[in-house]
Amino acid sequence: IWPAIETGQIDVAFQPIVSLADGRVTSLEALVRWEHPDLGLIDPQELVLVAEQASEILPLTLFVIERACNIRNTLGACGRDLQVAVNVSPRLLMLERFSDAVIDVVHRHAVARGGLLLELTEDAMMDESETVLRNIEHLRDGGIDFAVDDFGRGYSNLGRLAGLEFRRVKLDKSLIDNLTSSA
């Protein structure tokens, strides 16, 4: 994975998050992309799986967070103070040094409280292991916000989610597929 980052095959695209009320861009989501010279565009889920299997998910995620902080600061210098969101593999929350590494990036880039939002799947948010809880608490203390991503794909425990602090819930596509056609 790292050689692909160094040669520019792996990069980050930014998707705007738009307010339906007024059409204003409210934040950006960082999306990792790998354009392999022989295989073409690699599916992002496959890239994450490969990075997890190769124990390179932390460097890959930190690369994405670095890029997210850079674009946030660039836009901030132009008067656009936008939050940036980065998806985080649940496995990362199990690493003792994960929160320290993320906070280090945020501090080096002088990102204000709430400037970075980490998107976690609901199963990651539900994990109550000591390391996961410690990482989440440390990240929150460091000014990082959380979103629940793909809500509805897992066991969707609204009672448990109500006890967590998060800024956004992103519904899984399966919950809204029939929204316009179902009574």
Backbone bond lengths (Angstrom), bond angles and torsions (degrees), N, CA, C in turn:
res aa  C-N    CA-C-N  psi(-1)  N-CA   C-N-CA  omega(-1)  CA-C   N-CA-C  phi
1 I - - - 1.450 - - 1.539 110.24 -
2 W 1.332 116.66 -46.60 1.464 118.61 -174.52 1.529 112.59 -61.02
3 P 1.349 120.19 -41.68 1.477 118.61 176.37 1.538 112.10 -59.12
4 A 1.335 117.09 -34.24 1.472 120.15 178.77 1.532 110.79 -68.78
5 I 1.319 117.20 -32.66 1.466 120.34 175.70 1.527 109.56 -68.89
6 E 1.339 115.99 -46.52 1.472 120.69 -177.31 1.522 112.77 -63.12
7 T 1.334 117.40 -31.04 1.469 120.31 -179.45 1.526 112.39 -91.44
8 G 1.330 117.43 2.81 1.459 121.01 176.60 1.513 114.88 82.30
9 Q 1.347 117.51 6.68 1.465 119.47 177.10 1.528 110.69 -68.50
10 I 1.332 115.85 -36.50 1.465 121.06 178.01 1.518 107.63 -99.54
11 D 1.322 115.21 127.68 1.455 120.88 179.84 1.527 108.29 -143.94
12 V 1.313 115.29 -176.68 1.461 120.92 -177.27 1.521 108.96 -123.73
13 A 1.329 115.35 130.35 1.465 121.96 172.69 1.523 106.98 -103.75
14 F 1.323 116.35 153.88 1.460 120.08 -178.77 1.516 110.02 -120.79
15 Q 1.316 115.12 123.68 1.459 122.38 179.88 1.528 108.24 -101.94
16 P 1.325 117.77 126.59 1.465 118.61 179.15 1.531 110.97 -73.97
17 I 1.316 115.65 143.56 1.459 122.77 172.10 1.528 105.01 -104.58
18 V 1.327 116.37 120.75 1.454 121.80 -170.62 1.525 110.71 -112.24
19 S 1.317 116.00 137.41 1.458 121.56 175.47 1.525 109.10 -72.58
20 L 1.330 117.60 126.61 1.460 120.57 177.67 1.520 110.99 -69.72
21 A 1.323 117.35 -25.13 1.459 121.47 -177.86 1.521 112.23 -67.18
22 D 1.337 117.24 -42.24 1.468 118.60 -174.39 1.530 114.44 -133.69
23 G 1.318 118.04 2.87 1.462 121.45 177.77 1.514 114.38 74.72
24 R 1.311 116.81 9.52 1.466 122.35 -177.51 1.531 109.84 -82.58
25 V 1.336 116.92 139.59 1.461 121.30 174.11 1.525 107.33 -72.47
26 T 1.340 116.78 122.35 1.462 120.92 -176.76 1.524 112.70 -104.48
27 S 1.325 116.39 -24.78 1.457 120.30 179.85 1.521 108.72 -163.96
28 L 1.324 115.26 177.10 1.460 121.92 178.32 1.518 108.98 -128.82
29 E 1.320 116.40 146.48 1.459 120.62 172.63 1.522 108.34 -112.07
30 A 1.330 115.28 127.65 1.459 121.57 178.70 1.524 109.10 -83.39
31 L 1.318 116.12 128.41 1.466 121.74 -177.69 1.524 109.21 -126.25
32 V 1.318 116.33 120.53 1.459 120.77 -178.29 1.531 109.51 -75.31
33 R 1.326 115.35 140.41 1.467 122.10 -179.80 1.525 109.45 -135.70
34 W 1.333 115.28 138.23 1.465 120.85 177.45 1.523 109.05 -123.98
35 E 1.311 115.48 113.53 1.457 122.28 175.62 1.524 107.18 -101.59
36 H 1.337 115.76 94.88 1.459 122.06 -178.39 1.532 108.89 -76.37
37 P 1.342 117.88 136.55 1.473 119.32 -176.61 1.526 114.12 -62.26
38 D 1.324 117.89 -29.80 1.469 120.36 -178.87 1.527 112.85 -103.48
39 L 1.330 117.33 -34.38 1.461 121.27 -173.37 1.528 113.82 -96.99
40 G 1.317 116.88 -8.72 1.465 119.95 -178.51 1.520 110.93 80.62
41 L 1.329 115.90 -154.38 1.459 121.61 -177.51 1.532 110.02 -71.91
42 I 1.325 115.90 121.64 1.467 122.09 179.53 1.523 108.14 -88.64
43 D 1.314 116.70 135.06 1.462 121.71 178.10 1.531 109.38 -57.31
44 P 1.340 118.25 130.92 1.464 120.50 -178.10 1.533 113.70 -57.64
45 Q 1.324 117.39 -36.03 1.470 119.64 178.05 1.523 111.09 -65.29
46 E 1.323 116.12 -36.91 1.463 120.48 177.32 1.531 110.02 -67.71
47 L 1.321 116.79 -40.19 1.460 121.40 177.40 1.528 110.54 -59.76
48 V 1.319 117.23 -45.72 1.472 121.02 179.34 1.521 110.10 -63.50
49 L 1.313 117.65 -42.61 1.465 121.66 178.90 1.530 110.43 -60.81
50 V 1.318 117.39 -45.24 1.465 121.72 178.54 1.530 109.79 -62.25
51 A 1.332 116.62 -44.08 1.465 120.56 -179.84 1.531 110.77 -63.73
52 E 1.325 117.20 -39.45 1.468 120.05 177.69 1.525 110.75 -64.70
53 Q 1.324 116.50 -45.29 1.462 120.88 -178.65 1.522 111.87 -65.59
54 A 1.325 117.29 -31.91 1.465 121.59 -179.34 1.528 111.88 -90.53
55 S 1.330 116.41 6.80 1.476 122.08 -176.99 1.526 111.76 56.47
56 E 1.336 115.83 35.11 1.460 121.02 178.32 1.523 111.93 -116.60
57 I 1.328 117.28 17.47 1.460 119.85 -178.64 1.526 111.16 -69.64
58 L 1.319 118.45 -33.68 1.466 119.81 178.30 1.533 111.04 -66.26
59 P 1.352 120.11 -51.36 1.469 118.28 177.93 1.532 113.05 -60.24
60 L 1.330 117.03 -37.10 1.465 120.16 178.64 1.529 110.23 -63.90
61 T 1.317 116.78 -46.19 1.466 120.64 -178.77 1.526 110.96 -66.06
62 L 1.319 117.37 -40.68 1.466 119.85 178.30 1.530 110.88 -64.68
63 F 1.333 117.36 -35.00 1.458 121.75 174.72 1.530 110.14 -60.45
64 V 1.331 116.58 -45.55 1.469 120.96 179.75 1.532 110.32 -65.39
65 I 1.329 117.37 -42.02 1.465 120.69 178.93 1.532 110.65 -64.14
66 E 1.344 117.12 -40.19 1.473 120.71 176.09 1.527 110.29 -57.73
67 R 1.325 116.69 -47.67 1.465 121.09 -179.51 1.530 110.46 -63.68
68 A 1.325 116.16 -40.69 1.467 120.56 179.46 1.531 110.75 -62.70
69 C 1.313 116.74 -43.93 1.470 120.64 178.41 1.525 110.95 -65.11
70 N 1.328 116.74 -38.62 1.471 120.43 178.24 1.524 111.39 -62.04
71 I 1.335 117.27 -47.71 1.470 119.84 -178.00 1.520 110.36 -67.70
72 R 1.326 116.64 -35.42 1.463 119.88 177.87 1.521 110.21 -62.51
73 N 1.327 116.78 -44.58 1.459 120.21 179.30 1.526 112.29 -67.40
74 T 1.326 116.95 -38.08 1.467 120.71 177.80 1.525 110.31 -62.81
75 L 1.320 116.83 -46.31 1.464 120.41 178.57 1.523 111.20 -67.15
76 G 1.337 116.74 -36.76 1.457 120.76 177.84 1.521 111.48 -60.96
77 A 1.335 116.83 -38.05 1.463 121.06 178.22 1.523 111.52 -66.19
78 C 1.326 116.21 -20.32 1.474 121.41 178.06 1.533 111.56 -97.61
79 G 1.325 116.14 8.79 1.463 119.90 178.08 1.515 115.16 89.56
80 R 1.328 118.14 9.65 1.471 121.96 179.83 1.519 108.92 -110.65
81 D 1.315 117.26 95.89 1.461 122.61 -178.73 1.527 109.16 -89.06
82 L 1.316 116.70 88.84 1.462 122.13 -176.34 1.522 110.96 -109.78
83 Q 1.303 115.27 143.70 1.457 120.92 172.10 1.526 107.40 -77.01
84 V 1.340 116.82 144.89 1.462 120.92 174.83 1.520 108.59 -116.36
85 A 1.324 114.95 139.14 1.457 121.72 -178.66 1.521 109.71 -111.97
86 V 1.327 115.58 141.34 1.463 122.14 178.73 1.526 108.14 -132.86
87 N 1.334 116.36 131.02 1.460 120.75 175.53 1.519 109.89 -73.41
88 V 1.326 115.79 141.28 1.458 120.81 -177.59 1.529 109.09 -126.66
89 S 1.315 115.74 129.50 1.456 121.70 175.85 1.526 109.59 -65.99
90 P 1.327 117.87 136.17 1.467 120.30 178.04 1.530 112.84 -55.86
91 R 1.327 117.28 -29.49 1.466 120.68 -179.64 1.521 112.41 -61.61
92 L 1.329 116.28 -30.45 1.456 119.55 -178.41 1.520 112.52 -64.97
93 L 1.309 116.54 -33.73 1.464 119.88 -179.59 1.522 112.02 -66.85
94 M 1.308 116.67 -15.94 1.463 121.07 179.07 1.522 112.23 -87.80
95 L 1.339 117.06 -6.47 1.463 120.82 179.31 1.523 109.83 -87.74
96 E 1.311 116.61 128.06 1.472 122.12 -178.02 1.526 112.50 -54.33
97 R 1.310 117.52 -39.47 1.472 120.70 -172.69 1.524 114.14 -93.52
98 F 1.316 118.37 4.44 1.460 120.94 -175.20 1.526 112.73 -59.19
99 S 1.315 117.51 -53.20 1.469 119.39 -176.32 1.525 111.33 -62.72
100 D 1.324 118.09 -39.19 1.469 120.85 178.07 1.530 110.89 -60.81
101 A 1.322 116.67 -42.42 1.469 121.04 -178.55 1.530 110.97 -64.87
102 V 1.321 117.22 -42.36 1.467 120.94 -179.98 1.525 110.34 -67.50
103 I 1.320 116.70 -45.81 1.462 120.39 -179.77 1.519 111.04 -62.59
104 D 1.328 117.28 -34.95 1.458 120.88 176.14 1.529 110.82 -60.23
105 V 1.322 117.63 -45.22 1.466 121.66 179.10 1.534 110.04 -62.85
106 V 1.317 116.51 -46.58 1.466 121.46 -178.73 1.530 110.83 -61.06
107 H 1.331 116.98 -42.43 1.470 120.30 179.38 1.524 111.91 -68.43
108 R 1.344 117.41 -41.38 1.468 120.14 178.82 1.521 112.11 -60.50
109 H 1.329 116.04 -31.78 1.467 120.99 -179.68 1.528 112.01 -95.08
110 A 1.325 117.11 2.38 1.474 122.51 179.35 1.525 112.01 51.84
111 V 1.332 115.86 44.76 1.458 121.21 178.58 1.532 108.23 -78.50
112 A 1.318 115.87 127.99 1.468 121.58 -178.64 1.522 110.78 -67.27
113 R 1.333 115.63 159.29 1.466 121.37 175.30 1.528 109.08 -52.03
114 G 1.321 115.75 133.74 1.459 120.44 179.27 1.518 113.98 81.30
115 G 1.316 118.46 -0.88 1.460 121.23 -179.53 1.520 113.40 -75.41
116 L 1.330 116.01 -24.18 1.465 121.59 178.14 1.519 108.65 -117.75
117 L 1.307 115.41 132.84 1.460 122.42 177.06 1.521 107.70 -121.53
118 L 1.319 117.17 125.86 1.462 121.34 176.94 1.518 108.82 -98.35
119 E 1.319 115.63 128.08 1.456 121.36 178.54 1.521 109.24 -95.84
120 L 1.323 114.76 121.45 1.457 121.93 -179.47 1.513 109.48 -119.67
121 T 1.311 116.33 142.29 1.460 118.71 175.29 1.522 108.64 -69.53
122 E 1.329 115.98 157.33 1.461 118.67 -175.88 1.529 112.10 -61.26
123 D 1.324 119.06 -32.02 1.460 119.30 178.65 1.524 110.97 -65.84
124 A 1.344 117.75 -33.82 1.468 120.24 176.34 1.522 110.19 -67.93
125 M 1.334 116.96 -39.70 1.464 120.56 -179.92 1.529 111.57 -69.42
126 M 1.325 116.70 -24.12 1.465 120.71 -178.03 1.524 112.50 -85.83
127 D 1.323 117.12 -16.95 1.467 120.75 -178.85 1.525 109.25 -64.73
128 E 1.305 115.98 124.36 1.462 120.33 -177.22 1.525 112.66 -108.28
129 S 1.338 117.05 22.55 1.457 118.68 177.65 1.524 108.99 -67.47
130 E 1.307 115.93 154.48 1.460 121.78 -175.93 1.530 112.05 -58.76
131 T 1.329 116.83 -44.02 1.463 120.67 -178.34 1.521 111.02 -65.05
132 V 1.329 117.63 -44.51 1.461 121.67 179.95 1.524 110.09 -61.76
133 L 1.316 117.01 -49.16 1.465 120.75 -179.96 1.525 111.76 -61.58
134 R 1.325 116.74 -40.27 1.464 120.85 178.90 1.542 110.30 -64.62
135 N 1.328 117.22 -43.19 1.469 120.68 178.50 1.527 110.78 -61.91
136 I 1.323 117.34 -46.42 1.466 120.88 -179.37 1.520 110.37 -61.84
137 E 1.323 117.33 -45.09 1.463 121.12 -179.75 1.536 111.03 -63.53
138 H 1.320 116.39 -43.95 1.462 120.49 -179.89 1.533 111.01 -64.05
139 L 1.318 117.22 -41.27 1.460 121.23 178.25 1.528 110.52 -64.51
140 R 1.323 116.48 -43.86 1.475 119.82 177.04 1.526 110.81 -60.05
141 D 1.334 115.77 -45.42 1.466 119.78 178.64 1.530 110.84 -60.94
142 G 1.336 116.40 -28.55 1.459 121.61 178.81 1.519 113.75 -82.38
143 G 1.336 117.07 5.07 1.461 121.07 175.65 1.514 115.21 89.53
144 I 1.317 117.18 15.82 1.458 121.29 -178.05 1.524 109.16 -97.97
145 D 1.333 115.96 132.71 1.458 122.35 178.98 1.526 109.92 -91.17
146 F 1.344 115.37 164.74 1.459 121.51 179.48 1.519 111.02 -129.13
147 A 1.322 114.30 149.14 1.465 122.03 171.76 1.522 107.03 -128.27
148 V 1.315 115.76 150.05 1.459 120.92 172.70 1.522 106.11 -94.87
149 D 1.322 116.41 120.92 1.458 122.72 -177.05 1.525 109.55 -101.20
150 D 1.325 116.70 145.40 1.473 123.15 176.52 1.523 112.67 58.62
151 F 1.338 116.71 37.67 1.461 119.23 178.95 1.529 109.03 -61.01
152 G 1.312 115.79 131.50 1.454 121.71 -179.13 1.515 112.70 108.41
153 R 1.322 117.30 -14.82 1.455 120.70 178.82 1.527 110.25 -78.12
154 G 1.322 116.68 -34.38 1.465 121.96 -178.42 1.510 111.14 -94.10
155 Y 1.318 115.49 -136.50 1.455 118.95 -176.07 1.518 113.36 -92.66
156 S 1.305 119.90 0.42 1.462 125.29 167.06 1.521 114.40 45.09
157 N 1.300 115.92 58.86 1.455 120.65 179.88 1.526 109.39 -88.66
158 L 1.345 116.41 96.53 1.458 120.79 -178.42 1.523 111.83 -64.02
159 G 1.322 116.38 -35.23 1.465 119.64 178.85 1.514 111.62 -62.05
160 R 1.309 117.61 -43.90 1.468 121.70 179.47 1.533 110.55 -69.04
161 L 1.338 116.12 -41.06 1.455 119.26 179.97 1.527 111.72 -64.08
162 A 1.314 117.01 -32.27 1.469 120.44 -179.37 1.520 111.15 -61.78
163 G 1.330 117.60 -27.12 1.454 121.15 -179.60 1.520 114.24 -84.75
164 L 1.316 117.75 -4.27 1.464 121.89 -179.17 1.521 110.28 -100.05
165 E 1.308 115.47 152.30 1.463 119.97 175.85 1.521 108.70 -96.45
166 F 1.317 116.74 116.94 1.453 121.21 175.38 1.511 108.76 -147.33
167 R 1.305 116.43 154.81 1.464 122.40 -175.55 1.517 113.67 -91.59
168 R 1.322 117.47 -22.26 1.451 120.59 -172.05 1.520 109.41 -153.08
169 V 1.309 116.26 147.26 1.463 122.09 171.65 1.519 106.29 -122.04
170 K 1.321 116.24 122.89 1.454 121.82 177.64 1.523 107.69 -103.43
171 L 1.325 116.02 116.56 1.452 121.08 -177.04 1.518 111.08 -74.14
172 D 1.326 114.85 140.30 1.457 119.97 175.28 1.528 108.85 -67.49
173 K 1.307 115.97 146.31 1.460 122.45 -179.07 1.530 112.11 -53.90
174 S 1.327 117.76 -33.83 1.452 121.16 -178.36 1.525 112.48 -61.66
175 L 1.332 117.71 -25.09 1.468 121.20 -179.81 1.537 112.77 -81.11
176 I 1.329 116.63 -18.71 1.457 118.33 -176.17 1.532 114.08 -120.64
177 D 1.316 117.62 2.09 1.461 120.94 -178.36 1.532 113.21 -53.28
178 N 1.310 117.32 -41.19 1.473 121.05 -175.31 1.528 112.15 -103.96
179 L 1.291 117.85 18.94 1.452 122.83 -175.01 1.526 112.72 -56.71
180 T 1.318 117.69 -41.75 1.459 120.65 -176.05 1.528 113.34 -87.26
181 S 1.326 117.35 -11.69 1.468 118.86 -176.49 1.525 113.52 -115.17
182 S 1.306 117.92 -6.22 1.458 120.95 -176.91 1.531 110.04 -107.25
183 A 1.326 114.91 135.16 1.477 119.67 177.69 1.507 109.53 -66.67
